[in-house]
Amino acid sequence: TKNWRLGLADTVNKEPCGGCGYDKPLCDHATRTCVEVNCEAVRVYCGEANATGRLTRGFCPQLCGCNHPLSPLALALPFWGCGSVDTAGGYQQYMNEVPCEDASPEPKSESAIAYDKFLRREFNETRWSLFHFFLDNADTSAYALPLEANKAAVWDIRFLRRFGCQYLSDPTLWHSFNSTWDALFFDSLTKPDLVKPAYFLGRNLCVRGGNPFKPLSLFCPEACGCYRGDRDCPLECPTRVAADNVCPDYQQQILPKDWGWECAQRPKAQAFNAGIRVKPILPVAGPSGIGGLN
């Protein structure tokens, strides 16, 4: 533990403090003094997308929000330092309590209304307010992502602020994939009120690996097509039966229709599976100059 504390302190710039010693190795930039490393001292780094942030989340998972699925922490996956806390009993208990209803200003089901009352009583928050705190945190963390990932994240956050969970399940908000590439390009130029389809090129914000942050199925289980047993889905969701589609129709809109639709990355019941497409995409009749996708 001491080595971990020293390692975390070494990732923080010590120049504002003029250097720090062994007993108090962490430079507190706010006070310009050297302090001991503890969770309160490094709380400010919980949302950072760098080595300091990763070590802070690993050292203080509960304080940072790793241990609760609805915490505002966007970087709440093992890759970002949180570890496999989602397999712990506490996390699973939270998932057993979360309602299988999309976060919204006005919850509809009895379980969602009751859960919001619990959140107000315990934390003075609701699932809707936590969802927007999550988007704020994701927006702050996006700066450290590679350029293309940053651009995609910024656009996603913008659309989620504007439409909420509906962005993930309502094709009437998107540029149409019902025809050809040419029709899609024309649609994007002539209908500025529409936005890029949420599942473009097979990505899926609902599952792990579909975006840099924790999966949106935690906040939008209905829009994400959650079933009980799917990873990162509330246990209140219905059980999948053989007659159910592998994925909702709207999650298949990943390319213009003349190239064919397939399920985007799918949530899986197996642990550590980020979701995969059913089979490779092959063009049906792609326009000239655009090759097949591997």
C-alpha positions as CSV (number, residue, x, y, z in Angstrom):
1,T,0.0,0.0,0.0
2,K,2.9,2.4,0.8
3,N,4.4,1.8,-2.6
4,W,1.1,2.4,-4.3
5,R,0.7,5.7,-2.4
6,L,4.2,6.8,-3.4
7,G,3.5,5.8,-7.0
8,L,0.3,7.8,-7.1
9,A,2.1,10.8,-5.6
10,D,4.9,10.6,-8.1
11,T,2.4,11.1,-11.0
12,V,1.4,14.5,-9.6
13,N,3.5,17.5,-10.4
14,K,5.5,18.6,-7.3
15,E,6.8,21.9,-8.6
16,P,4.0,24.0,-7.0
17,C,5.2,22.7,-3.6
18,G,8.9,22.9,-4.4
19,G,9.2,19.1,-4.0
20,C,7.9,16.7,-1.4
21,G,9.5,14.2,1.0
22,Y,8.8,10.6,1.8
23,D,6.4,11.1,4.7
24,K,4.2,13.6,2.8
25,P,4.9,12.8,-0.8
26,L,1.8,14.4,-2.5
27,C,1.7,18.0,-3.6
28,D,-1.7,19.6,-2.9
29,H,-1.9,22.1,-5.7
30,A,-4.7,24.0,-4.1
31,T,-2.7,24.8,-0.9
32,R,0.8,24.4,-2.4
33,T,1.7,22.2,0.5
34,C,2.9,18.6,0.8
35,V,0.4,16.2,2.3
36,E,0.0,12.5,3.0
37,V,-1.7,10.3,0.4
38,N,-5.2,9.4,1.3
39,C,-8.5,9.2,-0.5
40,E,-9.7,12.6,0.5
41,A,-6.4,14.2,-0.7
42,V,-6.7,12.6,-4.1
43,R,-10.5,12.9,-4.6
44,V,-9.9,15.7,-7.1
45,Y,-8.3,13.2,-9.5
46,C,-11.2,10.7,-9.6
47,G,-12.3,11.8,-13.0
48,E,-8.9,12.3,-14.7
49,A,-8.2,10.2,-17.8
50,N,-4.4,9.8,-17.0
51,A,-2.1,7.8,-14.8
52,T,-3.0,9.8,-11.7
53,G,-6.7,9.2,-12.3
54,R,-6.2,5.5,-12.9
55,L,-4.3,5.0,-9.7
56,T,-6.7,7.1,-7.7
57,R,-9.7,5.0,-8.9
58,G,-7.8,1.8,-8.1
59,F,-6.8,3.2,-4.6
60,C,-10.2,4.7,-3.8
61,P,-12.9,2.9,-5.8
62,Q,-15.7,3.6,-3.4
63,L,-15.0,7.3,-3.0
64,C,-14.6,7.7,-6.8
65,G,-17.8,5.9,-7.6
66,C,-16.5,2.7,-9.1
67,N,-18.7,0.7,-6.8
68,H,-22.1,2.1,-7.8
69,P,-23.5,1.6,-11.3
70,L,-25.3,5.0,-11.3
71,S,-22.4,7.1,-10.0
72,P,-21.5,10.1,-12.2
73,L,-18.0,8.6,-12.8
74,A,-17.7,8.1,-16.5
75,L,-14.4,6.3,-16.4
76,A,-15.7,3.4,-14.3
77,L,-14.4,0.4,-16.2
78,P,-11.4,-1.9,-15.4
79,F,-9.4,-0.3,-18.2
80,W,-9.6,3.1,-16.4
81,G,-8.5,1.7,-13.1
82,C,-11.7,0.7,-11.4
83,G,-10.9,-3.0,-11.5
84,S,-13.6,-5.8,-11.5
85,V,-15.7,-4.2,-8.8
86,D,-18.8,-5.0,-10.8
87,T,-18.5,-8.7,-9.7
88,A,-18.6,-7.7,-6.0
89,G,-21.7,-8.3,-4.0
90,G,-22.4,-4.6,-3.3
91,Y,-22.4,-3.7,-7.0
92,Q,-24.7,-6.6,-7.8
93,Q,-27.1,-5.6,-5.0
94,Y,-27.3,-2.1,-6.5
95,M,-28.0,-3.7,-9.9
96,N,-30.8,-5.7,-8.3
97,E,-32.4,-2.5,-7.1
98,V,-32.1,-0.3,-10.3
99,P,-35.3,-0.2,-12.2
100,C,-35.5,-1.5,-15.8
101,E,-36.7,1.9,-17.1
102,D,-34.9,4.7,-18.9
103,A,-33.8,7.6,-16.8
104,S,-36.2,10.6,-17.4
105,P,-37.4,13.7,-15.6
106,E,-40.7,11.9,-14.8
107,P,-40.4,8.2,-13.9
108,K,-43.4,6.1,-14.9
109,S,-43.2,2.6,-13.2
110,E,-43.8,2.1,-9.5
111,S,-40.3,0.7,-9.1
112,A,-38.7,3.7,-10.9
113,I,-40.7,6.2,-8.8
114,A,-39.8,4.4,-5.6
115,Y,-36.1,4.3,-6.6
116,D,-36.1,8.0,-7.3
117,K,-37.6,8.6,-3.9
118,F,-34.8,6.5,-2.3
119,L,-32.2,8.5,-4.2
120,R,-33.7,11.8,-3.1
121,R,-33.8,10.7,0.5
122,E,-30.3,9.3,0.6
123,F,-28.4,11.5,-1.9
124,N,-30.8,14.4,-2.8
125,E,-30.6,13.1,-6.4
126,T,-32.6,11.3,-9.0
127,R,-31.6,8.9,-11.8
128,W,-32.2,11.8,-14.3
129,S,-29.9,14.1,-12.4
130,L,-27.2,11.4,-12.0
131,F,-27.4,10.8,-15.7
132,H,-26.6,14.4,-16.4
133,F,-23.8,14.4,-13.9
134,F,-22.5,11.4,-15.7
135,L,-22.6,13.3,-19.0
136,D,-20.8,16.3,-17.4
137,N,-18.1,13.9,-16.1
138,A,-17.8,12.3,-19.5
139,D,-17.5,15.7,-21.2
140,T,-14.7,16.6,-18.8
141,S,-12.9,13.3,-19.3
142,A,-13.2,13.3,-23.1
143,Y,-10.3,15.8,-23.5
144,A,-7.7,13.1,-22.9
145,L,-9.1,10.7,-25.6
146,P,-7.5,10.4,-29.0
147,L,-8.8,12.9,-31.5
148,E,-11.4,10.7,-33.3
149,A,-12.6,9.2,-30.1
150,N,-12.9,12.6,-28.6
151,K,-14.9,14.0,-31.5
152,A,-17.3,11.0,-31.3
153,A,-17.7,11.3,-27.6
154,V,-18.4,15.1,-27.7
155,W,-21.1,14.5,-30.4
156,D,-22.7,11.6,-28.4
157,I,-22.8,13.7,-25.2
158,R,-24.4,16.6,-27.1
159,F,-27.1,14.3,-28.5
160,L,-27.7,12.6,-25.2
161,R,-28.1,16.0,-23.5
162,R,-30.6,17.0,-26.1
163,F,-32.7,13.8,-26.5
164,G,-31.8,11.7,-23.4
165,C,-32.2,8.0,-23.8
166,Q,-34.5,8.5,-26.8
167,Y,-31.3,9.1,-28.8
168,L,-30.5,5.4,-28.5
169,S,-33.9,4.0,-29.6
170,D,-35.7,6.5,-31.9
171,P,-34.7,6.3,-35.6
172,T,-36.9,9.3,-36.4
173,L,-34.2,11.4,-34.8
174,W,-31.5,10.1,-37.1
175,H,-30.5,10.6,-40.7
176,S,-32.2,7.8,-42.6
177,F,-30.4,4.4,-43.3
178,N,-33.5,3.1,-45.1
179,S,-32.0,3.5,-48.6
180,T,-28.5,4.2,-50.1
181,W,-25.2,6.0,-49.2
182,D,-26.2,8.8,-51.6
183,A,-29.6,9.2,-50.0
184,L,-27.9,9.3,-46.6
185,F,-25.5,12.0,-47.7
186,F,-28.4,14.0,-49.2
187,D,-30.4,13.5,-46.0
188,S,-27.5,14.8,-43.9
189,L,-27.3,18.0,-46.0
190,T,-31.0,18.8,-46.3
191,K,-32.2,17.8,-42.8
192,P,-30.1,19.6,-40.2
193,D,-32.5,18.8,-37.4
194,L,-31.6,15.1,-37.7
195,V,-28.5,13.6,-36.2
196,K,-26.0,10.8,-36.9
197,P,-27.6,7.3,-36.1
198,A,-26.6,6.1,-32.7
199,Y,-25.4,2.7,-34.1
200,F,-23.4,4.0,-37.1
201,L,-20.7,1.5,-38.2
202,G,-21.8,-1.1,-35.6
203,R,-20.7,0.8,-32.5
204,N,-23.0,0.5,-29.5
205,L,-23.0,3.0,-26.6
206,C,-25.0,0.5,-24.6
207,V,-22.3,-2.0,-24.1
208,R,-18.8,-2.2,-22.8
209,G,-16.3,-1.4,-25.6
210,G,-18.9,0.6,-27.5
211,N,-17.6,3.9,-26.1
212,P,-14.8,5.0,-23.8
213,F,-17.1,5.4,-20.8
214,K,-19.3,3.0,-18.9
215,P,-22.2,1.5,-20.8
216,L,-25.4,3.5,-21.2
217,S,-27.5,0.4,-20.4
218,L,-27.0,1.4,-16.8
219,F,-29.1,4.6,-17.3
220,C,-31.1,3.6,-20.4
221,P,-32.0,-0.1,-20.1
222,E,-35.2,0.1,-22.2
223,A,-33.6,2.0,-25.0
224,C,-30.6,-0.4,-25.0
225,G,-32.9,-3.4,-25.3
226,C,-31.9,-4.9,-22.0
227,Y,-32.8,-8.4,-20.8
228,R,-32.2,-10.0,-17.4
229,G,-28.7,-11.6,-17.5
230,D,-27.3,-9.2,-20.1
231,R,-24.2,-7.6,-18.7
232,D,-24.6,-4.1,-17.2
233,C,-28.4,-4.5,-17.3
234,P,-30.7,-4.2,-14.3
235,L,-31.9,-7.6,-12.9
236,E,-35.5,-6.2,-13.0
237,C,-35.5,-6.5,-16.8
238,P,-37.5,-9.3,-18.4
239,T,-35.9,-12.6,-19.1
240,R,-35.0,-13.2,-22.8
241,V,-37.0,-16.0,-24.5
242,A,-36.3,-17.8,-27.8
243,A,-38.9,-15.7,-29.7
244,D,-37.1,-12.4,-28.8
245,N,-34.9,-10.8,-31.5
246,V,-31.2,-10.9,-31.0
247,C,-31.3,-7.2,-30.9
248,P,-34.0,-4.5,-31.5
249,D,-34.5,-3.5,-35.1
250,Y,-33.2,0.0,-34.5
251,Q,-29.8,-1.4,-33.3
252,Q,-29.4,-3.0,-36.7
253,Q,-29.2,0.3,-38.5
254,I,-25.4,0.5,-38.8
255,L,-25.1,1.1,-42.6
256,P,-27.4,2.2,-45.4
257,K,-30.0,-0.5,-46.2
258,D,-28.4,-1.3,-49.6
259,W,-25.4,-2.6,-47.7
260,G,-27.4,-4.6,-45.3
261,W,-28.2,-4.3,-41.6
262,E,-26.9,-6.3,-38.7
263,C,-26.9,-6.2,-35.0
264,A,-24.5,-3.7,-33.5
265,Q,-22.2,-4.9,-30.7
266,R,-24.5,-6.9,-28.5
267,P,-24.6,-7.1,-24.7
268,K,-23.8,-10.6,-23.6
269,A,-24.6,-12.6,-20.5
270,Q,-21.0,-13.9,-20.3
271,A,-18.6,-12.0,-18.2
272,F,-15.9,-10.0,-19.9
273,N,-17.6,-10.0,-23.3
274,A,-18.0,-6.5,-24.7
275,G,-20.4,-7.7,-27.4
276,I,-19.8,-8.7,-31.0
277,R,-21.7,-8.5,-34.2
278,V,-23.6,-11.6,-35.4
279,K,-21.5,-11.9,-38.6
280,P,-19.3,-9.8,-40.8
281,I,-21.0,-7.1,-42.9
282,L,-20.7,-7.5,-46.7
283,P,-22.1,-4.9,-49.1
284,V,-25.3,-5.7,-51.0
285,A,-24.7,-3.1,-53.7
286,G,-22.3,-0.4,-52.4
287,P,-21.7,2.7,-54.4
288,S,-18.6,3.0,-56.6
289,G,-15.4,3.9,-54.8
290,I,-16.5,2.3,-51.5
291,G,-15.0,-1.1,-50.8
292,G,-16.2,-3.8,-48.5
293,L,-15.7,-3.8,-44.7
294,N,-13.6,-6.4,-43.1
